[in-house]
Amino acid sequence: MSAAGVLQTWRARLGVAAPKRASRAAAPARERRVVPEAIPVREWISVDHGQPARLSSFDRTLVCVVVALLALGLVMVYSASIAMPDNPKFARYTPTYFLNRHMLFLAISLAIALIVVQVPVAIWEKLSPWIFVAALLLLVLVLLPFVGKGVNGARRWIPLGVMSFQPSELCKLAIAMYAAGYMVRRMDVKENFVRAVLPMASALAVVGLLLLAEPDMGAFLVIATIAMGILFLGGVNGRMFMIISAVLVGAFVLMITLSDWRRERIFAYLNPWDDKYTLGKAYQLSHSLIAFGRGEIFGQGLGSSIEKLHYLPEAHTDFLLAVIGEELGFVGVAAVIFAFFWLARRLFHIGRQAIALDRVFAGLFAQGVGIWVGGQAFINMGVNLGVLPTKGLTLPLMSYGGSAIVMNMIALAIVIRIDIENRQLMRGGRA
């Protein structure tokens, strides 16, 4: 199908009026005009049978789902952390310490999001290379002993007084912007491996080396997934995509093979009930599975978790879903999974709308955020349920952590801005 046919089809699906022609006499000349090649976009989400977008100021359902996840996360962080002062390590904290800090993070995130949603997407497109450079500089700074703060053998945080900032979270936002802008700039050479793929692969390799030096393999996995997903959705040749994917998988396998503690973690994941691992590498996983088992269908009741009482480490961060499973049961976990599935699908839908309106950067970025939120949620849920090996990744929008929530909210605010501009264009206005 020609480019004109593609755009006409999507305008008809989304209810966008076709541009008026100056006169009938000009029609033959326009038909003879050479039309540039259509931008190939992978149709992961179909909008054929969906409801037409309502021409309101923004997607209220999307905002409601995000607010619901934030609210449930706040309640569950409080429930998971209320007993932590009983631990000598946290003896100087009050029962509401993590609740108060999480509320502060939410207030900061909402304030920043309200500012970000006012910024046109075109400005973010211009700033995307510089934001990526800033993220790289912060990844270097965090490795310096007098700048970065080490916790449990990892140097991932930069102390900022009120909160500690994690550069890898900014890098997730930066790679989504940079990859989207990169595909727009390189669209004419997307079939050329050296000119189209190799520069992006080199940038990703630099990010990977810096993250593995912290070390933070989980963040690198998410960042690589975001970058590769945007390249694929942007139309990179399938054969080249498969080659890069194979190289990345090989690199991860090599890292696991050459690292004793990573290899032991894989063995523990495969057999968490082995006496060798139950009190060692599989300690978190085994207690997470116990928590889900105790929750059954409707849960033990809010605040009634036993595993959060110093049995399950990091219950308020990486293993928050296990506490949800124990207290709210299968019903609560299913509701969270459905909310994230709906959220990721809606982000993809907004991206498809933007691409149909010739806004490629906006569309690819929105889909990149969908990969980020949906992918990281999938990994976190898989780790909690024992489907995937244990990784230090939080549940987006819900787990305790200032940097993650701030970056999640900034990304979603930009997507809401994309949706607002889409609706303005569909009304015949200007973005």
N, C-alpha and C positions, 0 to 999 in steps of 0.2 A: 504494500500500500504506500502511496506517495505521502510526503510530509503534509500536503494540504488535506489529504484524506484523513490522516491521523488526527490532525488538529480539529477538523470538522466533526469527526466522530466524538472526540472528548468534549468539544463544546456542546454538542447535542446531549451527551450524557449529563453534563453538569449544568445545563441550562444557560450557557453563556451565549450571548448574541454574537453572530458572525459579523465582522467588520463590514460596513456598508461600502459599496463600490461607487466610484465617482460617476460613472455613466455606463450604459450598455456598450457604447463604442469602444470603451477601454478594455472590455472583457477579453477579446481575442488577444490583445497585447499582453494581458496579465497571464493568460494561459500559456503563452509562448515563453514567458519569463522562466529562467532556470531557478528552481526552488532548491535550497540547500537540503542536504540529507537530514531526515528526521532523526532526532535524538532517540536512540534505542533505550527503552526503559522496561525493565523486567516487570511483568504484571503479576506481582505476588498477591495483591489485594484487588479483587474485582469489585467495581462499583456499578455493575450493570443493573443489578436488582435492588440496589440500596435506595433509601429515601433521598430525595433531592435536598441539597443543603439549604437550610433556612437562612434567609438573608437577615440575620440578626447581627449584633455587633461582635459577638464572639461565641465560641462553642461552650455553652453553659454546662452541658453534660460532661465534657472533658474536665472543666474546672471542678465540678462537683465530685467526680471520681478521684481527682488528685487530692482535694480537700479531705475526702473520706479516708483515703490511705494515710494522709498525714495525721488525721485525728486518731485513727486506730493505732497508728505507730506510736503516737504520744502516750496513749493509754497503756499499750503493751510494754513500752520502755519503762514506764513507771512501775508496772507490775513485775517486770523482770529484774529491776534494780533495787526494789524497795528493801530487800534483805541484805544487800551488799555491805552495809556498815557493820554487820555481824562478823565479817571477815577482817582479821587484823590488818590486812593490807589496805582496807578502806575504812579503818576505824575512825578516822577523823572526819569522815563524810556524814552528812545527815541522811535520813531515809529519802528525802526529796532532792538530794543533790543532783542526780542525773536527770530528774524530771525538770528541775529549774533550768539546768543548762540546755536541755533539749528544747524547752519552750523559748529560751533565748535564741537558739539556732533557728527555730521556726520563725521567730519575729524578724531576725536579720534576713532570712531567706525571702520572706514575703515582701519586706521593704525593698530589697534589691530587685525582686521579680516585678514589682509594680513600676520600677524605674526602667527596667530592661524592656518591658512590653511597649514602652513609648518610643523605642528606638527603631527606625525603619530597617528592614532586612538588608537593604542595599549597603548600609553602613557596616553591618556585620560582615558582609561579603568583602568589602574593601579592607577591613581590619583582620580578616581571617589569617593571612600569612604572619602578621605581627603577633597575634595572639598565640600562634603555634611557636614562634621564636621565643616569646616570653615563657611559655610552658617548658621549653627545652632548657632555658636558663635557670628556671626554678628547680628543674630536675637535677641540674648540676650543683646548684647551691645547697640543696638538701643533703648532699653527700659530704659536704664540708663539716668537719667535727665541731667547729665553733658556730655553725648555723643550724644544721639539722639536729633533731632530737631522736635519740635511739630508744626504742621500746622493744623488749623481748628479742633483742638481737637484730632488729631491723631499724634502719634510719630512713623514715618516711615522712616525718613531720617537721614543720618550721614553726616554732612557738611565736605567737602573736599577742600574748597577754591574755585576752579574753578567751581565745580559742587557739588550737594548733591547726595550721593549714597544711593540707596534704596535696602537694603538686601533682600527683598522679590523677587526682580528680579533675583538676583543671585541664590536664592533658587529654582526658576523655572528651571534654567539650571542644578543645582545640583541634583534635584530630578529626572530629566530625565536621567542623567548619573548614579545616584545611583540605580534607579529602573532597568535600563538595565543591569548593572553589577550584581545586586542582582539576577535577573532571571537567568543569566548565572551560577552563583555560586550555586543556589538552584534548578537547573533544575532536578536533580535526585530525589528531594523530593517535587516536585511541587504539588503532590496530598495530601500531609500531611498539614493540616491546621496549626498545632502548629509550625512546623518547617519551612514551606514555607511562610505562609501568616501573621501569628501573628507578627513576628519581623518587617515586613514592615508596618503593620498596626500600631504598636507601634511608629515607627519612624514618621509616618504620623500624629499620634496623638500629638506628641511633637511639630512638626512644626505647627499644627493647634492651639495649646494652645498659642504658642509664637506669631503667627500672629493675633489671636483674642485679644491678650493683647494690640496690637498697637492702635486701631483695624484695621484689613485689611481682611475682610471676602471675598472680591473679589479675592485677591491673593490666599487665601486658597482654594477657589473653583477651580481656575485654576490648582493649584498644586495637589489637590486631583484628578482632572480629568486626569492629566498627569500620575500620579502614577497608578491609576486604569486602565487606558488605556494600559499602558505597561504591567501590570500584566496579563490583559486579552489577549493581543496579544502574550505574552510569553507562554501562554498555561496553566494558572491557571485553576483549575477545575471550570466549569461553575456554579455549585451550590455554591461553596465557594465565587465566584465572586458576585453572586446575594445577598448572605448574607451580604458581606461587603458593597455593594452598598446600600442595605436597611438600614444598620446601619448609613452610611454617610448621606443619605437622612433624616433619623430620627433625626440625630444630627443637620442638618441645620434647619429642621422644629422646633426643640426644641429651638434653638438659636433665631429664629425669634419670637417664641411664648413668650419667656421670656424677650424679649427686646422691650420696648415700641416704641422706635424710629424706629426699624426695622419693627415692625408690622404696624406702621403708614405709612412707606414707601411702604409696600405691598398694603395697602388700597388705597394709592394715585396712585399707578401704575394701579390698577384695575379701578379707576375712576378719571383720571387726570383733568377732566373738572368740577369736583365738586368745588363749591365756597370755601369749607373748605380746599381744597388741591391746588387749582390753584396758589395761591400766597404763598404756603408753600412747602410741601414735593414734590408736582408735578410741581413746578415752572420750573425746568429744562426740564422735559419731555414735558410739554405743549408748551414751546417755541421751543423745538426741533421739535415737530410735526408741528408747524406753519412754521418753516424753510423749512421742506420738502414740505409742501403744497404750499409755495410760489415758490419753484423751478420748479414745474410742470415737463414738459418733458425735456426741454433743459436748464433750469436754468435762473437766472436773469443776468448771466454774471459774469466773474471772477472779484472779488472785489466789487460786488454790493449787498452783503448780508446786510440786515437790522438787523437781529437777533444778529449778532456779535457786534453790537453797544451797548453793555452793557445790552442787553435783555437776552441773553443766556449765563449763567455763564460757565466757563471752556470751551469756544468755541475752544480754541487751543489745548486742551488735550482730555478730555473724550468725548466731543461732536463735534469733528472735522468733523465727517461724516455728521452731520446736516448742517454744513457750506458748505460742498461739495454738498449736496443735494440742498441747496438753490441757490448756484452759478452755478453749473454744471448740475443740474436737475437729472431726472431719468437716463439719459444716463451716467452721471458721476458716480452715485452711482452704477449702474449696472456694469460698467467697473471695479470699485474697488472690488465689490463682486466677479466678475469672476476672477480677478487677484488673490485674496486670495484663491478661490476654486482651481484654477490651481496650485498655489504654494503648498497648503496642499496635493493635490493629487500627485504632483511630489515628495514631500518629502517621502510620503508613498511608491512610486514606487522605489526610491533609497533604502529605507529600505528593500523592498522585494528583490531587487537585492543582497544586502549584505547578507541576510539570505540564499539565494540560493547558495551563495558562501561560506557558513559555517562561516560567520562572524556575529554571533548572537548579540553581544554587539553593533556593528556598526548598524545593522539593526534595533534593538529595539530602539536605541537612535534616529536614523533618524525618525522613526515613532513617537517617543515621541515628537520630535520637531514639527512634523506635527500636532499632537494633540494640542500642545501648541499654535502655530501660528494660526491654523485654529479655535481652540476652543475659544481662547481669542478674535479673530476677530469676531467670531459669537456672542459672548456675548456682545461685544461693539456695534456691529450693531443692535442687538436685543434691547439693552437699548436705543439707539438713535431712533429706529423706534417704541418704545413703546411695543415691543413684550415681553421683559423681564423687571423685576424690575430694577430700577436705581442702578448701582454699579460703583465704582470708578476704572474702568479698561480702559486703553488707547487702541487705535487702533495700533497694532504692526506695526513697521517700519514707521509710518506716524505721529502719535501724538507727540506733544512736550514732551520731557523728556529724559534726558541723560542716566540714568541707564537702562531704558527699551530698548533704541536703541542699547546701547553697548552690552547688554546681547543677544538681538535678533541677532545682527551681529556675535557675537561669536558662537552662536548655529548654524547659517546658514553656517558659515565658516567651522565648523566641519563637517557638512553634505556635503559640497562641497568636503572636504578632503575625506570623505567616498566614494563619487562618483568617485573621482580621483583614489582611491585605487581599487574600483570595476573595473574600466576600465583597470587598469594595470593588474589585475588578469585575466580579460577576454582576454587580449593579450598574456597571458601565462607568465607574469612577476610576481613579488613579491610585496605585499603591503608594 
